Amino acid sequence: MYKYKLIKQKMLLNNNRYITIETGQIANQSNSSIILKMENTILLSTVVFGKVNKENIDFVPLTIDYREKFFAGGKIPGGFIKREGKPSEQEILTMRLVDRLIRPLLPKNLINEIQIMITLLSYDSKVLPDGLVGLATSSALLISGIPYYGPVSQIKLARINKKFIVNPSIKEIKKSDINLIIGGSKNSIYMIDGEMKEISNKDFYKIIDFSHKIIIKQINFQNLFLKKINKYLIIKKIKLININNNKIKKKIKNFVYKRLYKISKKYKKKKDRNNRYLILYNKIYNKLININNDYLINKYFLYYKKKIIRQLIIKKKYRLDGRKYNNIRNIWGIINYLPNVHGSILFTRGETQCLTTVTLGTSLDVNKIYNIIIEDNEKFYLHYNFPPYSIGEIKKIVGISRREIGHGALAKKSLINIINDNIPYTIRIVSDILESNGSSSMATVCASSLALMDSGIKIKNLVAGISFGIIINKKKKIILYDILGEEDNYGDMDFKITRTKKGITSCQMDIKNINFSINNILYKILKKSEKCILIILNKMNKILSNSRQIIKSTAPKFTIIKIPKKYIGIIIGSGGKNIQEIQSNTNTNIIIKENKKEGIIEIFGKKKDNIEKVIKIIKNIIFIPKKGYIYNAKIKSIKWFGIFVEISKGIEGLLHTSELIIKNKKIKNLYKVGSYIKVKYLGKNKKTGKIQLSSKI
């Protein structure tokens, strides 16, 4: 590559901060490598192009790998093994952000493996790295020699008091009403991902307009960098091998075209359609015995299937399930589907179905996050599962897929800002997809909203989601509502958007066709999505209109009380004796925390009565007597000079003989240990600090 000659390019951002990219000093055995710096956040991005063609594949063999080194944040990995291991969820989500930006820009006939590795070498809390990975990757690809329809770029955007912040800090994100990653080219926005706090369509469009200007600036920045490199060397362009066979293509067309058309038009159910497609596919081997190339058979079969489905939509105005362009699939649901679960729903939209559950727990059940950027206890988390039977397939399950992590994260972003802040529970939502024909993540959002209500959790507003698609040719752009799986796979866009009746809560957009601009029709789609969401919300309200007023008997009962910090030690007791005794006697779990001002006690139990017993015990322990009040005191011991009594657990005082109503030298004859006597609290002695009591009421 470069003989250790450092080449740099610098760009000034709007907020008087700089981004620098450089190459030539690091990782020169790769096809290309880039160091990107902003403040003290530093990323290394490398590209390696495989020397051997990958045969019999129908996709671009691109692998994106993003890793955060613990040393970048001055940390040592937690756990028993003190080295970086499998990627965290945050790292996987960042990989997906890059993949979604880059993959549409690589030629479809690229069959050599490409591995792009991005590594966080240094982390500055002022700059989050996920807003820079797209720029770093695009810059590295640009000088790699690999055919690439770039440059492109991504930015991370926050907004505080209507003011936009590009590549914000973690503190700024917490104050912001948006948290978005937006990517695109000079001509159009290609991808959007993130969460919002019920913002309007107009605000969203302003966000996209502002972001695109910054993206164009970063693209110009990359082109200047490329010009600077071209002064020193010529980048060798890698030639692609185009695997095609027109004779085989024509034979397959003649055999399958009319049959594919008939199947696609006739069978409205996905399962029936797929069975017919499979029968036709297998017939190719029986009828066209002189074709022995599995790769080309599969390639051309899928090519004509895609072509026919698109033609049916554009020319015949026909969708595979028989709907019109602007129709939403039928929605139904069974609330409280699993009666012993804290909250549940079986939710179905068309041929997409999910079983979604809510489980309530205590602070012991939080999701503990420990990585370079965040150390946190997550009180709300959502897990999305996509088993192979949901699409009628057999597949070995070896772990959680990147897709499952990505869809779960999108659903979580949709809901996180509508859950009230004062809810004491840890909330876990699990969405198991039972059947899928498109938009399973949006079904998860709808189902999760309803399951939360079924659990008794109060939410600000109900959230619903829908996915839009586009099919385009030279003359038409057809917008499809509530898209099917095939419309997603063979279409030109997938735009998932979630919102309440008040505004947008999250979105995820991916453009698959780089030859058109979404910018001009984006506002139109936003308006359409608003109307669709209102229809869906109305249908959801018919399933369940309000949250349960009382959580189910199977759910944990949970209460928080606050106490002065000085009493924490007394409640816990020596070696935890007191707290263990309380938990054992009341069949509860008690968690004690503290902040600067007070102690916080979380009480968790199956029965409300047991929780009330704990509260009563704690109130007795932290009891503070009031001057002039009368208390029923227990006699602890009797002396010749008076009686020692306990007015509450741990609070004892002397009732002097001078304060007894009956004065007798032999007071032991008048009072018994263990019996009770009414006393008035007179306050504390100013000199000794001891409490003063009297039975002269």
SULRA-V790152 format. One record per residue. RES is the residue in one small letter. PHI is phi in degrees with one decimal (999 if undefined). OMEGA is omega in whole degrees, -180 to 180 (999 if undefined). BURIAL is 1 if it has 16 or more other ideal C-beta (glycine too) atoms within 10 Angstrom, else 0. Layout:
res->(RES | RES)
phi->(PHI | PHI)
omega->(OMEGA | OMEGA)
burial->(BURIAL | BURIAL)
This chain:
res->(m | y | k | y | k | l | i | k | q | k | m | l | l | n | n | n | r | y | i | t | i | e | t | g | q | i | a | n | q | s | n | s | s | i | i | l | k | m | e | n | t | i | l | l | s | t | v | v | f | g | k | v | n | k | e | n | i | d | f | v | p | l | t | i | d | y | r | e | k | f | f | a | g | g | k | i | p | g | g | f | i | k | r | e | g | k | p | s | e | q | e | i | l | t | m | r | l | v | d | r | l | i | r | p | l | l | p | k | n | l | i | n | e | i | q | i | m | i | t | l | l | s | y | d | s | k | v | l | p | d | g | l | v | g | l | a | t | s | s | a | l | l | i | s | g | i | p | y | y | g | p | v | s | q | i | k | l | a | r | i | n | k | k | f | i | v | n | p | s | i | k | e | i | k | k | s | d | i | n | l | i | i | g | g | s | k | n | s | i | y | m | i | d | g | e | m | k | e | i | s | n | k | d | f | y | k | i | i | d | f | s | h | k | i | i | i | k | q | i | n | f | q | n | l | f | l | k | k | i | n | k | y | l | i | i | k | k | i | k | l | i | n | i | n | n | n | k | i | k | k | k | i | k | n | f | v | y | k | r | l | y | k | i | s | k | k | y | k | k | k | k | d | r | n | n | r | y | l | i | l | y | n | k | i | y | n | k | l | i | n | i | n | n | d | y | l | i | n | k | y | f | l | y | y | k | k | k | i | i | r | q | l | i | i | k | k | k | y | r | l | d | g | r | k | y | n | n | i | r | n | i | w | g | i | i | n | y | l | p | n | v | h | g | s | i | l | f | t | r | g | e | t | q | c | l | t | t | v | t | l | g | t | s | l | d | v | n | k | i | y | n | i | i | i | e | d | n | e | k | f | y | l | h | y | n | f | p | p | y | s | i | g | e | i | k | k | i | v | g | i | s | r | r | e | i | g | h | g | a | l | a | k | k | s | l | i | n | i | i | n | d | n | i | p | y | t | i | r | i | v | s | d | i | l | e | s | n | g | s | s | s | m | a | t | v | c | a | s | s | l | a | l | m | d | s | g | i | k | i | k | n | l | v | a | g | i | s | f | g | i | i | i | n | k | k | k | k | i | i | l | y | d | i | l | g | e | e | d | n | y | g | d | m | d | f | k | i | t | r | t | k | k | g | i | t | s | c | q | m | d | i | k | n | i | n | f | s | i | n | n | i | l | y | k | i | l | k | k | s | e | k | c | i | l | i | i | l | n | k | m | n | k | i | l | s | n | s | r | q | i | i | k | s | t | a | p | k | f | t | i | i | k | i | p | k | k | y | i | g | i | i | i | g | s | g | g | k | n | i | q | e | i | q | s | n | t | n | t | n | i | i | i | k | e | n | k | k | e | g | i | i | e | i | f | g | k | k | k | d | n | i | e | k | v | i | k | i | i | k | n | i | i | f | i | p | k | k | g | y | i | y | n | a | k | i | k | s | i | k | w | f | g | i | f | v | e | i | s | k | g | i | e | g | l | l | h | t | s | e | l | i | i | k | n | k | k | i | k | n | l | y | k | v | g | s | y | i | k | v | k | y | l | g | k | n | k | k | t | g | k | i | q | l | s | s | k | i)
phi->(999 | -104.7 | -85.1 | 54.8 | -96.8 | -78.9 | -120.5 | -125.5 | -143.2 | -123.3 | -133.7 | -91.6 | -88.2 | -63.6 | -98.3 | 59.3 | -119.1 | -114.0 | -115.6 | -123.4 | -119.5 | -148.0 | -149.3 | 114.2 | -105.8 | -126.2 | 56.7 | -80.5 | -81.6 | -77.8 | -61.6 | -160.0 | -146.5 | -131.7 | -106.2 | -115.3 | -127.6 | -143.5 | 53.6 | -106.2 | -87.3 | -129.4 | -118.9 | -110.6 | -122.2 | -123.6 | -127.2 | -128.7 | -105.0 | -63.8 | -82.1 | -110.9 | -67.9 | -87.0 | -86.2 | 56.7 | -124.5 | -117.3 | -147.4 | -74.0 | -78.3 | -100.5 | -121.3 | -106.9 | -132.3 | -119.5 | -134.4 | -109.4 | -73.4 | -62.7 | -63.6 | -60.2 | -108.4 | 68.3 | -123.9 | -112.3 | -55.0 | -80.8 | 86.8 | -73.3 | -89.8 | -91.6 | -152.5 | -63.5 | -120.6 | -66.7 | -65.7 | -75.3 | -60.5 | -64.1 | -65.3 | -63.6 | -63.8 | -68.7 | -58.3 | -63.8 | -59.6 | -70.1 | -58.4 | -66.4 | -77.5 | -87.9 | -54.0 | -64.7 | -96.4 | -101.8 | -59.3 | -66.6 | -91.1 | -82.4 | -116.2 | -90.0 | -63.9 | -125.8 | -119.4 | -111.8 | -117.0 | -116.7 | -126.4 | -83.2 | -94.5 | -149.4 | -120.1 | -109.6 | -61.1 | -78.4 | -136.3 | -80.7 | -71.9 | -66.7 | -84.4 | -111.8 | -64.8 | -64.7 | -64.2 | -63.0 | -67.8 | -61.5 | -64.2 | -67.1 | -64.1 | -59.9 | -107.4 | -88.4 | 89.2 | -78.3 | -55.7 | -160.0 | -84.6 | -114.9 | -81.6 | -134.2 | -158.2 | -130.6 | -135.6 | -102.5 | -131.5 | -123.4 | -145.2 | -123.9 | 53.4 | 68.8 | -104.6 | -80.3 | -127.2 | -88.0 | 51.3 | -76.6 | -88.1 | -65.1 | -66.1 | -67.6 | -60.7 | -64.6 | -88.2 | -83.6 | -98.1 | -139.8 | -145.6 | -126.3 | -111.9 | -129.4 | -129.9 | 179.5 | -109.9 | -65.3 | -89.2 | -160.1 | -77.7 | -106.2 | -148.3 | -137.9 | -154.1 | 158.0 | -119.9 | -144.6 | -103.0 | 52.6 | -90.5 | -82.8 | -60.3 | -63.2 | -62.5 | -62.7 | -65.8 | -62.7 | -60.3 | -65.1 | -62.2 | -64.3 | -61.7 | -63.5 | -63.1 | -68.3 | -62.7 | -60.6 | -61.6 | -72.4 | -68.7 | -60.6 | -60.3 | -66.9 | -64.8 | -64.3 | -63.4 | -62.9 | -60.7 | -64.1 | -67.1 | -62.9 | -70.8 | -104.2 | -159.4 | -99.6 | -81.9 | -76.0 | -78.7 | -83.5 | -84.3 | -100.8 | -98.0 | -96.3 | -87.6 | -146.5 | -146.8 | -65.3 | -67.5 | -65.7 | -59.0 | -67.4 | -62.6 | -66.9 | -60.5 | -60.6 | -83.5 | -104.0 | -58.6 | -66.2 | -65.4 | -60.7 | -60.8 | -65.0 | -61.7 | -64.1 | -84.8 | -88.4 | -98.2 | -86.8 | -91.8 | -58.7 | -62.1 | -62.6 | -61.1 | -64.2 | -62.4 | -68.3 | -59.1 | -66.1 | -60.0 | -64.0 | -60.2 | -68.3 | -65.9 | -57.0 | -69.4 | -80.2 | -90.3 | -104.9 | -69.0 | -88.6 | -105.2 | -117.2 | -103.3 | -60.1 | -61.7 | -71.0 | -59.8 | -63.9 | -60.1 | -76.6 | -61.5 | -68.0 | -60.6 | -75.6 | -62.7 | -61.4 | -60.6 | -68.4 | -60.4 | -67.3 | -65.3 | -59.6 | -72.5 | -76.7 | -90.4 | -101.6 | 54.6 | -122.6 | -98.2 | -58.1 | -95.1 | 87.8 | -77.7 | -79.6 | -54.1 | -101.6 | -89.8 | -102.2 | -66.5 | -63.2 | -120.1 | -149.8 | -157.5 | -116.2 | -78.7 | 55.5 | -64.2 | -112.0 | -61.7 | -87.0 | -85.9 | -61.9 | -159.7 | -158.5 | -155.4 | -97.8 | -117.9 | -132.7 | -130.3 | 62.3 | -104.4 | -114.0 | -138.7 | -137.6 | -107.6 | -117.7 | -126.6 | -121.4 | -120.8 | -103.4 | -141.0 | -103.4 | -67.3 | -70.6 | -98.9 | -63.1 | -87.1 | -83.0 | -109.5 | -138.0 | -143.3 | -63.6 | -94.3 | -127.2 | -124.8 | -151.6 | -111.6 | -85.1 | -89.4 | -132.4 | -144.8 | -134.7 | -116.0 | -114.0 | -121.9 | -126.3 | -68.5 | -62.4 | -64.6 | -65.4 | -121.7 | 68.6 | -119.6 | -109.5 | -153.4 | -70.8 | -94.9 | -113.9 | 155.3 | -84.3 | -77.7 | -61.3 | -63.2 | -62.8 | -64.1 | -65.3 | -68.2 | -63.9 | -64.8 | -63.3 | -63.5 | -62.8 | -58.7 | -64.9 | -106.5 | -61.1 | -90.4 | -106.8 | -90.0 | -60.2 | -66.7 | -87.8 | -72.8 | -80.0 | -75.8 | -84.3 | -118.1 | -118.6 | -107.5 | -123.4 | -116.4 | -100.9 | -79.9 | -93.9 | -154.6 | -136.5 | -143.5 | 96.8 | 61.7 | -67.2 | -68.9 | -73.5 | -64.3 | -61.6 | -61.9 | -60.3 | -65.4 | -64.7 | -58.2 | -70.6 | -66.7 | -60.7 | -65.0 | -64.7 | -79.1 | 95.4 | -76.2 | -82.4 | -116.2 | -66.5 | -152.4 | -71.1 | -114.3 | -131.4 | -134.4 | -148.2 | -117.1 | -105.2 | -129.5 | -136.0 | -120.1 | -127.8 | -133.9 | -64.8 | -108.6 | -126.2 | -128.2 | -101.2 | -90.8 | -109.4 | -93.5 | 52.3 | -75.3 | -83.9 | -60.0 | -67.1 | -68.4 | -72.4 | -63.8 | -104.9 | -91.2 | -107.8 | -162.0 | -131.8 | -121.4 | -91.0 | -141.3 | -120.8 | -161.1 | -101.9 | -66.7 | -92.2 | 174.0 | -79.4 | -109.3 | -165.8 | -158.4 | -146.2 | -123.6 | -134.5 | -97.9 | -104.4 | -114.6 | -82.8 | -92.9 | -139.2 | -105.5 | -80.4 | -53.8 | -71.4 | -113.8 | -61.7 | -65.0 | -62.2 | -66.2 | -60.9 | -65.0 | -64.5 | -64.5 | -61.9 | -64.7 | -64.7 | -62.6 | -62.3 | -65.7 | -65.3 | -60.9 | -62.7 | -68.6 | -66.9 | -63.3 | -73.5 | -76.3 | -156.7 | -95.9 | -141.4 | -68.0 | -57.9 | -74.5 | -127.6 | -66.9 | -64.9 | -65.1 | -77.2 | -81.6 | -68.3 | -91.5 | -144.9 | -139.8 | -118.9 | -125.4 | -114.8 | -134.5 | -61.0 | -59.0 | -65.2 | -92.6 | -59.2 | -61.2 | -65.8 | -65.9 | -69.1 | 81.0 | -64.3 | 63.6 | 79.0 | -60.8 | -63.7 | -65.7 | -65.7 | -66.4 | -63.0 | -62.4 | -65.7 | -73.7 | -112.4 | 55.3 | -131.5 | -113.7 | -123.4 | -118.2 | -113.9 | -125.9 | -150.2 | -120.9 | -65.2 | -101.5 | -153.6 | -94.2 | -119.4 | -112.7 | -99.5 | -116.7 | -125.4 | -159.2 | -77.1 | -116.7 | -64.2 | -59.9 | -66.1 | -65.2 | -65.0 | -63.1 | -61.7 | -59.5 | -63.6 | -62.6 | -65.7 | -62.2 | -67.2 | -66.5 | -96.2 | -58.5 | -119.3 | -67.2 | -110.7 | -61.6 | 90.6 | -82.0 | -103.1 | -127.4 | -88.8 | -97.8 | -93.2 | -78.7 | -97.8 | -157.8 | -124.2 | -119.8 | -67.3 | -97.2 | 159.4 | -120.5 | -90.6 | -125.3 | -117.3 | -88.7 | -160.9 | -57.8 | 88.0 | -112.2 | -120.4 | -156.8 | -95.8 | -97.0 | -67.7 | -55.9 | -67.4 | -103.4 | -85.0 | -68.8 | -100.5 | -100.8 | -149.6 | -63.1 | -102.1 | -69.2 | -64.6 | -77.0 | -96.3 | -126.6 | -124.0 | -62.7 | 98.7 | -83.4 | -115.5 | -141.6 | -80.4 | -133.7 | -102.9 | -85.6 | -100.2 | 101.4 | -102.3 | -67.1 | -63.3 | -83.4 | -91.8 | 79.6 | -82.3 | -76.5 | -116.0 | -130.0 | -147.5 | -96.6 | -84.8 | -90.9)
omega->(-179 | -178 | 173 | 173 | -177 | 177 | -174 | 170 | -175 | 179 | 177 | 175 | -177 | -176 | 176 | 173 | -175 | 166 | 179 | 170 | -179 | 179 | 174 | -176 | -170 | 171 | -175 | 175 | 177 | 176 | 175 | 177 | -177 | 166 | 178 | -179 | 168 | -168 | 178 | 171 | -176 | 178 | 170 | 177 | -180 | 178 | 175 | -178 | -178 | -178 | -176 | 178 | 173 | -176 | 173 | 174 | -178 | 178 | 177 | -176 | -178 | 175 | 176 | 179 | 178 | -180 | 178 | 178 | -179 | 179 | 180 | 179 | -180 | -178 | 173 | -179 | 178 | 178 | -175 | -179 | -173 | 172 | 180 | -179 | -179 | -177 | 176 | 178 | -180 | 178 | 179 | 179 | 178 | 175 | -180 | 178 | -179 | -179 | -178 | 178 | -169 | -171 | -180 | -175 | 178 | -178 | -177 | 180 | 176 | -175 | 170 | 179 | 173 | 175 | 176 | 180 | 178 | -176 | 174 | -178 | -180 | -178 | 176 | -176 | 178 | -175 | 177 | -173 | -175 | 175 | -176 | -173 | 179 | 178 | 180 | -178 | 180 | 180 | 179 | 178 | -176 | -177 | -176 | -175 | 179 | 177 | -170 | -178 | -179 | 4 | 173 | 176 | 177 | 171 | 171 | -173 | 172 | 177 | 178 | -178 | 178 | 179 | -178 | 176 | 179 | -178 | -175 | 174 | 179 | 178 | 179 | 177 | -179 | 180 | -171 | 174 | 173 | 175 | -169 | 166 | -177 | -179 | 179 | 177 | 176 | -173 | -171 | 167 | -179 | -177 | 177 | 178 | 175 | -176 | -180 | -179 | 175 | -179 | -176 | 176 | -179 | 178 | 180 | -179 | 176 | 178 | -179 | -180 | 179 | -177 | -176 | 178 | 179 | 179 | 178 | 178 | -180 | 175 | 176 | 178 | 179 | 179 | 175 | 178 | 179 | 178 | 180 | 179 | -178 | 176 | -174 | -179 | 175 | 178 | -179 | 179 | -180 | -180 | -179 | 175 | -179 | -179 | -180 | 175 | -174 | 179 | 179 | 180 | -179 | 180 | -180 | 178 | -178 | -177 | -169 | -166 | -178 | 179 | 177 | -180 | -178 | 180 | -177 | -178 | -170 | -170 | -174 | 178 | -175 | -177 | 179 | -179 | -177 | 177 | 179 | 176 | -178 | 178 | 179 | -180 | -179 | 179 | 179 | -178 | -179 | -175 | -178 | -171 | -179 | 177 | -176 | -177 | -178 | -178 | -178 | 177 | -180 | -179 | -176 | 176 | 179 | 179 | -178 | 175 | 178 | -178 | -178 | -180 | 179 | 179 | 178 | -179 | -174 | -173 | -176 | -178 | -175 | 174 | -172 | 180 | 175 | -179 | 169 | -177 | -170 | 180 | 175 | -180 | 179 | -179 | 172 | -179 | 175 | -179 | -179 | -176 | 177 | -168 | -179 | -180 | -174 | 176 | -178 | 174 | 166 | -172 | -178 | 172 | -176 | 178 | 174 | -175 | 176 | 172 | -172 | -176 | 174 | 175 | -179 | 180 | -179 | 179 | 175 | -176 | -179 | 175 | -176 | -179 | 177 | 175 | -176 | -170 | -171 | 164 | -171 | 172 | -173 | -177 | 177 | 177 | -173 | 179 | -178 | -179 | -177 | -179 | -176 | -180 | -179 | 176 | 175 | -178 | 172 | -177 | 178 | -180 | -177 | -180 | 179 | -178 | 177 | 180 | 179 | 178 | -179 | -180 | 177 | 179 | 179 | 180 | 179 | 178 | -179 | -170 | -167 | -176 | 178 | 177 | -178 | -176 | -173 | 179 | -174 | -174 | 160 | -175 | 173 | 175 | 174 | 177 | 177 | 180 | -178 | -178 | -176 | 168 | 176 | 172 | 179 | 178 | 179 | 173 | 178 | 179 | 180 | -177 | -179 | 176 | -178 | 179 | 175 | 179 | 178 | -179 | -178 | 177 | 179 | 177 | -176 | 179 | 176 | -180 | 175 | -180 | 178 | 179 | 178 | 175 | 176 | 171 | -177 | 164 | -175 | -174 | -171 | 169 | -178 | 177 | -179 | 179 | 171 | -167 | 176 | 179 | -180 | 179 | 174 | -176 | -174 | -180 | -175 | -179 | 169 | -176 | 178 | -178 | 179 | -178 | 170 | 176 | -178 | -177 | -174 | 178 | 176 | 173 | 174 | -178 | 175 | 176 | -178 | 179 | -174 | -177 | 174 | -179 | 178 | -172 | -175 | -177 | -177 | -178 | 178 | 179 | 179 | 179 | 179 | -179 | 179 | 179 | -179 | -178 | 178 | 176 | -179 | 179 | 178 | 178 | 178 | 178 | 178 | 176 | 178 | -173 | -178 | 176 | 173 | 179 | 180 | 178 | -175 | 180 | 179 | -178 | 179 | 173 | -168 | 179 | 175 | 171 | -179 | -177 | 172 | -175 | -175 | -178 | -177 | -179 | -180 | -179 | -180 | -180 | -180 | -179 | 180 | -175 | -176 | -176 | 178 | 179 | 179 | -179 | -179 | -176 | -176 | -179 | 180 | 170 | -178 | 179 | -178 | 176 | 176 | 170 | -176 | -172 | -169 | 173 | -179 | -178 | 176 | -179 | -173 | -179 | -179 | -176 | -180 | -179 | -180 | 178 | 179 | 175 | 179 | -180 | -180 | 179 | -179 | 178 | 177 | -179 | -177 | -177 | 176 | -178 | 180 | -177 | 179 | -180 | -179 | -177 | 176 | -172 | 179 | 180 | -177 | 177 | -178 | 178 | -179 | -177 | 179 | -177 | 174 | -177 | 178 | -179 | 172 | -175 | 179 | -179 | -177 | 178 | -179 | 171 | -173 | -179 | -180 | -179 | 177 | 178 | 179 | -179 | -179 | -178 | 180 | -176 | 178 | 179 | -176 | -175 | 180 | 176 | -180 | 177 | -176 | 179 | 179 | -179 | 174 | 178 | -176 | -178 | -179 | 174 | -175 | -178 | -174 | -177 | -179 | -178 | -179 | -176 | 177 | 174 | 178 | -174 | 999)
burial->(1 | 1 | 0 | 0 | 0 | 0 | 1 | 0 | 1 | 0 | 1 | 0 | 0 | 0 | 0 | 0 | 0 | 0 | 1 | 0 | 1 | 1 | 1 | 1 | 0 | 0 | 1 | 0 | 0 | 1 | 1 | 1 | 1 | 1 | 1 | 1 | 1 | 1 | 1 | 0 | 1 | 1 | 1 | 1 | 1 | 1 | 1 | 1 | 1 | 0 | 0 | 0 | 0 | 0 | 0 | 0 | 0 | 0 | 0 | 1 | 0 | 0 | 0 | 1 | 0 | 1 | 1 | 1 | 1 | 1 | 0 | 1 | 1 | 0 | 0 | 0 | 0 | 0 | 0 | 0 | 0 | 0 | 0 | 0 | 0 | 0 | 1 | 1 | 1 | 1 | 1 | 1 | 1 | 1 | 1 | 1 | 1 | 1 | 1 | 1 | 1 | 1 | 0 | 1 | 1 | 1 | 0 | 0 | 0 | 1 | 1 | 1 | 1 | 1 | 1 | 1 | 1 | 1 | 1 | 1 | 1 | 1 | 1 | 1 | 0 | 1 | 1 | 1 | 1 | 1 | 1 | 1 | 1 | 1 | 1 | 1 | 1 | 1 | 1 | 1 | 1 | 1 | 1 | 1 | 1 | 1 | 1 | 1 | 0 | 1 | 1 | 1 | 1 | 1 | 1 | 1 | 1 | 1 | 1 | 0 | 0 | 0 | 0 | 1 | 1 | 1 | 1 | 1 | 1 | 0 | 0 | 1 | 1 | 0 | 0 | 1 | 1 | 1 | 1 | 1 | 1 | 1 | 1 | 1 | 1 | 0 | 0 | 1 | 1 | 1 | 1 | 1 | 1 | 1 | 1 | 1 | 1 | 1 | 1 | 0 | 1 | 0 | 0 | 1 | 0 | 0 | 1 | 1 | 0 | 1 | 1 | 1 | 0 | 1 | 1 | 0 | 1 | 1 | 1 | 0 | 1 | 1 | 0 | 0 | 1 | 0 | 0 | 0 | 1 | 0 | 0 | 0 | 0 | 0 | 1 | 0 | 0 | 0 | 0 | 0 | 0 | 0 | 0 | 0 | 0 | 0 | 0 | 1 | 0 | 0 | 1 | 1 | 1 | 0 | 1 | 1 | 0 | 0 | 1 | 1 | 1 | 0 | 1 | 1 | 0 | 0 | 1 | 0 | 0 | 1 | 0 | 0 | 1 | 0 | 0 | 1 | 1 | 0 | 0 | 1 | 1 | 0 | 0 | 1 | 0 | 0 | 0 | 1 | 0 | 0 | 1 | 0 | 0 | 0 | 0 | 1 | 1 | 0 | 1 | 1 | 1 | 0 | 0 | 1 | 1 | 0 | 0 | 1 | 1 | 1 | 0 | 1 | 1 | 1 | 0 | 0 | 0 | 1 | 1 | 1 | 1 | 0 | 1 | 0 | 0 | 0 | 0 | 1 | 1 | 0 | 1 | 0 | 1 | 0 | 1 | 1 | 1 | 1 | 0 | 0 | 1 | 1 | 1 | 1 | 1 | 1 | 1 | 1 | 1 | 1 | 1 | 1 | 1 | 1 | 1 | 1 | 1 | 1 | 1 | 1 | 1 | 1 | 1 | 0 | 1 | 1 | 0 | 0 | 0 | 0 | 1 | 1 | 1 | 0 | 0 | 0 | 0 | 0 | 1 | 1 | 1 | 1 | 1 | 1 | 1 | 1 | 0 | 0 | 0 | 1 | 1 | 0 | 0 | 0 | 0 | 0 | 0 | 0 | 0 | 0 | 0 | 0 | 0 | 1 | 1 | 1 | 1 | 1 | 1 | 1 | 1 | 1 | 1 | 1 | 1 | 1 | 1 | 1 | 1 | 0 | 0 | 0 | 1 | 0 | 1 | 1 | 1 | 1 | 1 | 1 | 1 | 1 | 1 | 1 | 1 | 1 | 1 | 1 | 1 | 1 | 1 | 1 | 1 | 1 | 1 | 1 | 1 | 1 | 1 | 1 | 1 | 1 | 1 | 1 | 1 | 1 | 1 | 0 | 1 | 0 | 1 | 1 | 1 | 1 | 1 | 1 | 1 | 1 | 1 | 1 | 1 | 1 | 0 | 0 | 0 | 0 | 0 | 1 | 1 | 1 | 1 | 1 | 1 | 1 | 1 | 1 | 1 | 1 | 0 | 1 | 1 | 1 | 1 | 1 | 1 | 1 | 1 | 1 | 1 | 1 | 0 | 0 | 1 | 1 | 1 | 1 | 1 | 1 | 1 | 1 | 1 | 1 | 0 | 1 | 0 | 1 | 1 | 1 | 0 | 0 | 0 | 1 | 0 | 0 | 1 | 1 | 0 | 1 | 1 | 1 | 0 | 1 | 1 | 0 | 0 | 1 | 1 | 0 | 1 | 1 | 0 | 0 | 1 | 1 | 0 | 0 | 1 | 1 | 0 | 0 | 1 | 1 | 0 | 0 | 1 | 1 | 1 | 1 | 1 | 0 | 0 | 0 | 1 | 0 | 0 | 0 | 1 | 1 | 0 | 0 | 1 | 1 | 0 | 0 | 0 | 0 | 0 | 1 | 1 | 0 | 0 | 1 | 1 | 0 | 0 | 1 | 0 | 1 | 1 | 1 | 0 | 0 | 0 | 0 | 0 | 0 | 0 | 0 | 1 | 1 | 1 | 1 | 1 | 1 | 1 | 0 | 0 | 0 | 0 | 1 | 1 | 0 | 1 | 1 | 0 | 0 | 1 | 1 | 0 | 0 | 1 | 1 | 0 | 0 | 1 | 0 | 0 | 0 | 0 | 0 | 1 | 0 | 1 | 1 | 1 | 0 | 0 | 1 | 0 | 0 | 0 | 1 | 1 | 1 | 1 | 0 | 1 | 1 | 0 | 0 | 1 | 1 | 1 | 1 | 1 | 0 | 1 | 0 | 1 | 1 | 0 | 0 | 0 | 0 | 0 | 0 | 1 | 0 | 0 | 0 | 1 | 0 | 0 | 0 | 0 | 0 | 1 | 0 | 1 | 1 | 1 | 1 | 0 | 0 | 0 | 0 | 0 | 0 | 0 | 0 | 1 | 1 | 1 | 1 | 1 | 0 | 0)
